[in-house]
Amino acid sequence: MNIKNTLLSFPVRYLLLPIWLISCDKPVERDITLAVAGIYPVSADSIAVIGSTEIGKAVFAQENGVVTLTLNLTNLAPGTKHAVRILTGSCEQPGTFWNQQTSADFCREKSLGRNWVKRFAGDVGNLSVDESGAGSLIIKTDFWSIGTSDAMDITGSLLAVYDLPADFSAECFQGLSPGTGLTIAACGTIDPITMP
């Protein structure tokens, strides 16, 4: 009997079976913490939510010390841009710019190895709206956390969408006062999602 020929004729699937069984033993568990903010339009004359029609959602997912924000909005004016920031307070009574409970300047700080180039830790960026009136923005940072009850915890804070874009670079390096000429157009409170 030729051992070499016997091994070669042995079906490969039987050799892979133990590997498959080991890999299927348990699903990979990921430690992800979630928070969400339903975004609602507000009146121009005072910060009050108009009706109950949600124009989008902001989903925050924390994994391995990094929070990813995915913001999707609809029913906005086509071709516009809007500054997005995290604030203290609520839609009815917005507070100051959220900044990890510090007065530190984050312009030259690095988040995930990249320059933040925004004055505050809660400065998200500018959202661009397409011709259909929809806009989306995704950002990752290690400046935020979810449900940790420390200075980095963004839960309970306000996600504000402004009527115009912000010049974050000018706010950092040219002395432009943050939020100059901007009005909150939509907002929502960042609430943790409790998993069953």
Secondary structure in CASP SS format (residue, H / E / C, confidence):
PFRMAT SS
TARGET T0000
AUTHOR 0000-0000-0000
METHOD secondary structure of the structure
MODEL  1
M C 1.00
N C 1.00
I H 1.00
K H 1.00
N H 1.00
T H 1.00
L H 1.00
L H 1.00
S H 1.00
F C 1.00
P C 1.00
V H 1.00
R H 1.00
Y H 1.00
L H 1.00
L H 1.00
L H 1.00
P H 1.00
I H 1.00
W H 1.00
L H 1.00
I H 1.00
S H 1.00
C C 1.00
D C 1.00
K C 1.00
P C 1.00
V C 1.00
E C 1.00
R C 1.00
D C 1.00
I E 1.00
T E 1.00
L E 1.00
A E 1.00
V E 1.00
A E 1.00
G E 1.00
I E 1.00
Y E 1.00
P E 1.00
V E 1.00
S C 1.00
A C 1.00
D C 1.00
S C 1.00
I C 1.00
A C 1.00
V E 1.00
I C 1.00
G C 1.00
S C 1.00
T C 1.00
E C 1.00
I C 1.00
G E 1.00
K E 1.00
A E 1.00
V E 1.00
F E 1.00
A E 1.00
Q E 1.00
E E 1.00
N C 1.00
G C 1.00
V E 1.00
V E 1.00
T E 1.00
L E 1.00
T E 1.00
L E 1.00
N E 1.00
L E 1.00
T C 1.00
N C 1.00
L C 1.00
A C 1.00
P C 1.00
G C 1.00
T C 1.00
K E 1.00
H E 1.00
A E 1.00
V E 1.00
R E 1.00
I E 1.00
L E 1.00
T E 1.00
G E 1.00
S C 1.00
C C 1.00
E C 1.00
Q C 1.00
P E 1.00
G E 1.00
T E 1.00
F E 1.00
W C 1.00
N C 1.00
Q C 1.00
Q C 1.00
T C 1.00
S C 1.00
A C 1.00
D C 1.00
F C 1.00
C C 1.00
R C 1.00
E C 1.00
K E 1.00
S E 1.00
L C 1.00
G C 1.00
R E 1.00
N E 1.00
W C 1.00
V C 1.00
K C 1.00
R C 1.00
F C 1.00
A C 1.00
G C 1.00
D E 1.00
V E 1.00
G E 1.00
N E 1.00
L E 1.00
S E 1.00
V E 1.00
D C 1.00
E C 1.00
S C 1.00
G C 1.00
A C 1.00
G E 1.00
S E 1.00
L E 1.00
I E 1.00
I E 1.00
K E 1.00
T E 1.00
D C 1.00
F C 1.00
W C 1.00
S E 1.00
I C 1.00
G C 1.00
T C 1.00
S C 1.00
D C 1.00
A C 1.00
M C 1.00
D E 1.00
I C 1.00
T C 1.00
G C 1.00
S C 1.00
L E 1.00
L E 1.00
A E 1.00
V E 1.00
Y E 1.00
D C 1.00
L C 1.00
P C 1.00
A C 1.00
D C 1.00
F H 1.00
S H 1.00
A H 1.00
E H 1.00
C H 1.00
F H 1.00
Q C 1.00
G C 1.00
L C 1.00
S C 1.00
P C 1.00
G C 1.00
T C 1.00
G C 1.00
L C 1.00
T C 1.00
I E 1.00
A E 1.00
A E 1.00
C E 1.00
G E 1.00
T E 1.00
I C 1.00
D E 1.00
P E 1.00
I C 1.00
T C 1.00
M C 1.00
P C 1.00
END
